[in-house]
């Protein structure tokens, strides 16, 4: 005989009262985030662009969920903190996630896609689909500007994506001491907007590979912003002859890269380092000895493989633990050595935060699919989730307490709000907690995101 008693949760009682819980709440959800993400998506048209990039090769007779529906579901789930595709098995019946995908919240025959459908969708992507989606992300970045900007700063970097299975093209990388992929991500350094992302094998990229990728990105941006000055920034492993020559030959485009040292560079940098050592000896007599002294200088240098001599800026730093020389190479001529190093090159450190948002908060390193292209597709989906968060933060949440919040903070404090969903014949009502701590912020945010749907005109005969 089966036990018909509903499953209950027990909690410590309070004086005179016991506390029990069950799962009979009905139309409840722990997330309001999908509706906010849908508001951002409708304004910027992200999933429309990504859907247009895909070639859905499924037979129409067997399609229950369109590619755009799956894109919305998967991207909204990732952006709400559910990075695992198997989460779809439970979230497909979540009333708020259904509303986010423009479905009725409680229709029994209108559930979202299951985890298996999500997996088949990711594994069906072709190389052409992936290329067009990466291009669609760049188009989305360009569309973020109402008018051509005067300047753009493109920050490039590779990020370790450790893998733990037998994923194709994952190699052992000695620098990271792990078997990994090494995706390339490009952000706009001033706004934090993602330009595009490329999943790569785990081996160190060549200069020719980096130049090939960046050349396509720059050429695409130039079609829309022909007069914009573009500065490309990166650390020392981007200062390769192929990449520097390619950028140097483009009009109105410059670069500033970190530069490794060698015996010739050390010889050219020796006068500035001796000057820094002298200043360090002088400050030892001060009452408050600084942590370090720095001297900035510049010189012209050309390796045998470089296309021409280039300007090298040197930071000669001396600390209690010893000398700390640093070098950057650039095609810029105007900034002073100190301004170029501190105000231009060092500011690329902000990109580490953007990578943390993409990789740490939105789990872009969940590349556990069985094919390389499926993992590339996953990176595109996580990159799209980043775009939604970046637009939500910089546009809809502007001048609020979350205007500089990272995605994990937005998810925890703004998306994870209990909501009761009630469906009527012609409307859906959402009941949020009376004691909601961000009540006023949600009112402001939803007003900013609200775009009324245009009424369909009916021509009378």
N, C-alpha and C positions, 0 to 999 in steps of 0.2 A: 504494500500500500504506500503510495507516494505521499510525502508530506506537503500539504497545501499551504503551510504557514509561509508567508513572504520572508525572504531573506532580510535579516535586520543586522544593523551595525550597533554595537554597544559602546557607550562612552561613560566615563566616570560621572556619577550623579552629582547634582548640587543639592544642598539641604532641602529635603522634602520633595524632591523631584528626580525621577529617573530620566535618562536621555537615550533615545533610540533613533535609528535612521533606517530608511529603506530606499529602494530605487523605483518608487511609484510616482515620481514627480511629473511624469508625462512630458509635455513639450517644453523642456528646459535645455539650456545650453550653457557651457562655461566660457564661451567665446563670443564676443561681439566683433572681433577683428575682421572677419570676412566681409562684413558690410562696409567697414571703413576702407578696406582695400579695394572693394568694388567701386567705391566713390572715386578713389584716386585713379583706378584703371579706366573708368569711363571718361575722366577728364583728359588723360594723356594718351589713351588708345593703345596701351602696351600689348595686351593680348590680341587685339586686332592685327597689329603689325606682325607679331610672332605667328599667328595663325595663317596670315597671307604668305609667310615664308615656307610653310609646310606643304608638301604634296601628299595628300591623303590618298593612299593607294588601296584602301579597303573597298570592298564591294558595297555599294549603297544598301543592298538588301540586308546586309548583316550588321549595319551600323546602328547601335543604340545610343552611343555617346559621341557627339561630334568632336573633332580635334580641338576646336575652340573651347568646348565645355571641359574637356580633359585638361587643357592648358590652364584654364581658370581654376579648376579644382586643385590641381597639383601645385600651382604657384601660390594660391591663397593659403593652402595648407602649410607649405614651407614657410611662408611669410608670417604665419601664425604660430610657428614653433613646432610643427609636425613634419619633420624632414623625412621620416621613413615612409616609403610608399605603402607599406602594409597598414599604416594608420588609416588609409582610405576605407578599410573594411568596417570600421566603426563610424568614422566621420561621414560616410556616404549617407547615413540616415540622420545626421545632426541637422536640426531645422535651420540653424543660422548659416551653416555652410551651404545648405541647399538654397537659401535665399541669396547668398553671395554669388552662386552660380545661376541665379535667375530661375530657380525652380520653386514650385509650391512646397512649403515646409513639411507637409504631412501626407501628401499623395502617395499611396502605397506603390504605385507603378512608376514613380518618378525619382527613384534613388539615384545618387551619384555613382560614378564608376568605382568598381572594387579595386583592391590591390593588384589582382591579376591583370585587369584591364590596363591599369597604370603601367605595369611592368611591360606588357606587350607594346604599349604606346612608346615607351622609352626605347625598347629594342628595335622598333620598326624604323627609326630615323636613319636616313641615308646620309652620305657625305655631303650631297648637295643640300639636303635639308639643314644640316648643321651649318654649312657655309652661309646659307641665306639667313638663318637665325642670328648668327654672329653679326651679319650685316644689318639685320633688323634692329639689334641692340644699338649699333652705331647710329642708325637712322633715328632711333628714339632719343639718343643723346643730342643729336643735331636739332631735333624738333623741340627740345627744351629751351631753345633760344628764339625769342620773338623776332629779334634782329641780329645780324651778325655781330659777335663780340669783337672788341678791339684786340683782345689777347686771350689765348688759351694756354694752359700748362698741362701737358700730357705726362703723367707719371707712370712709368713702367716698372714692373717687378715680377719675379717668379716666386711662387709660394709652394712649400712642400705640401703634398697631398699623400700622406702615408697610406698604403694599402696593406691588407692582411690576408689576401687570398691569392688567387692565381690570375689576377686581371692582366689582360694582354697589354704589352708595351709598358708595364711597370717594371722599372729597373732599380737596382741598388745604387744609391747616390752617396758617395763617400762623404760629401760635405754635410749632409743631414744624417748620416749613419742610419739610413732606413731604405726600404724598398718603397718606391713612391712614384706618383706622377709629379710633374713639375709644370703646372699651368702658368700661363702668362696672363696677367691682368693689367688693363690700362684704365686709369682713372683720370678725370680732370682734377688737377691738384687744388684749384681754388674753390670749387663747389663740392667736391666729393662725388660727382656724378660718374657712374661707370660708363666707359666708352665701349669696351668689348672685352671678351675673355676667350682664351684659347687653351684647350686641354692639350698637354704635351706629354711625351714619354718622360721617364724620370731622369734621363741623362742630361748633362749640361748642354744648353743650346749653343750653336755656333753663331758667329757674327752674321753670316749670310742668312741664317734662319730668322734671326731677329729683324734684320733689315727687310726681308721679304714680307714679314707680317706687318711691320710698321709702315712700309711703303704703301701698302694697300689701304691702311687706315688713314694715313695722311692724304692720299689721293682722293679718298671718298669725302673727307672733311673739306678739302679744298674746293670740291665742286659746289659746295654750299657757302663756304666762307673764303672766297678768293683773296680778300685783303686782310684777313685776320693774322696777326703775328702769333706763331705757334712756337712754344718752347718745350722741348722734350727733355725730361729729366730721368736719371737712373743711376744706380750705383756702379761700382767699378767693373762688373762683368758686362756692362753695355758699352764700354769704351773700346769697341772693336773697330778696325779700319773700315769694314763694310758698312756698318751702321753710321759712323761719323761722316763718311764720304757721301752716303745717300742723303743724309739730312743737310749737309753743307751745300749740296748742289740744288736743293729746293729753295725757291724764292721765299723770302719772308719767314724762314724757319730756322731756328737755332737749337742748340743742345747744350746741356751741362751735365757731365757724367763724372762719377768718381774715377780716379786713376790710380792704378797700382804703381809702386815705385820700382826703380832699378838703379844700377850703379850710376848711370848718366844723370838720372833725375836727382839722386842724392847729391851728386857733385854740384849740380846747378842750384840745389836748395841749401847748400852748406852755409852761405853767408847769412841768410835769414835765420837759420838755426843757431848760428853763433851769436847773433844779435839777441835772440830769445834767451840763450843761456846766460848772456851778460845781464839781461834784465832780471832773470830769475835770481842771480847772485845778489843783485842790488836790493831786491825786495826782502831778502832774508834779514835785513836790519830794521824792517818796519815793525811796529807794534802788532799790527794785524797782517800777517802774511797771507796773501791770496792763495787760493787753491792751485792756480796756474797763471802763467803769463803766455800771451800769444802775440805773434808777429805775422802779419799777412804780407805776402810778396807775390810777384808774378814773374814768369819768364817764358820764353818761347821754346818749344820742344817739338821734335818730329821723330817718331820711330821710323825705322827703315820701311815699314809697310804702310805708313800713313800717306795720304794723297798730298798733304802740304803741312808746313809747320803750323802748330796751333798754340793758343794761349793756355798756359797752365798756371793755375792759382794755387799758392801754397799756404797752408796754415802751419806755422812752426810753433808748436806748443810744448812747453816744459812744465812738468808737474813734479810733485815730491817723489813719485815712483819712476820718473825718468822722462825721456823725450817721447812726444806723440805727434809725429809729422803726418799730415794729411794733404792730399792733392786732388784737384778736380781739373778736368780739361773742358774747354768751352769754345764755341764759335762766337760768343758775345764779346764785344769790345768796350762798351761804355761803362758798365758798373766797376766800381773800385774793387780791389781784391777782397777786402773785408765784407763789403756789401754783397758781392757775388756769392761768397761762401756762406755767410750767415743768413742773408735775407732770401737768397734764391735756392742754393743747393740744400742747406739744412732743412728748409721747409718741406722737403720731400718726405721727411720723417712722418708727416701727417698721414701719408699713404699707408703706413703700418696700421693705423686705426681703421682705415677703410677696408683693408684686408681682414682685420679682425672682425669687422661687422659681417663681411661676406663669409668668411671661413668659420669663425667662432660662433657668432650669433645665429647665422643662417645655414650653418653646416654644409657648405659647398664641397667639403671633402668627403661626403658620403658617396664615393664613387666605387660601389661594390657590385656593379653590374658585370655580366659575363663577357661583354664586348666593349671595345674601346669607344665605338661610336655611341653606344648607350650611355657610357659614362660621360662622354662629351655632351650628350643631350641633357644629362642631369646637371652638368655645370651650367648650361644655358638656362635651365629652369631656376636654379638657385640664383643666378645672376639677375634674372627677371624679378625674383623676390626682393633682391637688393634694390633694384630700380624703384619698385613700389615704395619701399621704406624710405629711400633717399628723397623721393618726391613728397611723400607724406611729411617727412620731417622738415624739409626746407621750404615747402610751399604751404600746405594746409596747417602745419603746426608752428608756423612762423610767429615769433613774438609770444610764444607760450613757454611753459616750463619744460616742454619736451623738444624745443627747437634745436637742441644740440644733443639729445638723448640717443644712445645707441639702440639698435633694433631690439636687443634683449630687454632693455628697460621699457620700451614701448609695448612689447608683447606682454610683459609681466604686469605692468601698471595700467595699461590702457586697453589691451585686447582681452585680457583674462577677467571678464566681468560677467557674472551670472545674469542670464536673461531668460524670461519666460516668454514663449512664443504662442500666440493665439491666432488661429486662422479662421476667418469668416468668409462668406461668399465673395465679397468684393474688396476685402482689405485684410491686412495682417497687422496685428498689434503686438508690440514688444514691451514687456514690463521689466524694467531694470530696478535694482535695489534702491529703496528710498534713501538709504544711507550711503549711496555711491560716492566715493571720495573725489571723483573727477567729474561730477555732475555738470558743472558750469563749462568745463573744458569740452566735454562731449557735445554740449549744445553749440558752442562756438565752432567746433570741428565739423559737425554734421551740416551746419549752415554753410560753411565754406565748400563742402564737398557736394552739396545738393545741386543737381542739375535736373530740372524737370524734363520728363519725357514728352516730346512734342506730340500733340494730339493728331491723330490721323484725320485728314480732311475728307469729307464725304460730299461728293458732288451730286446734288439732287437732279433727277432727270426732268 
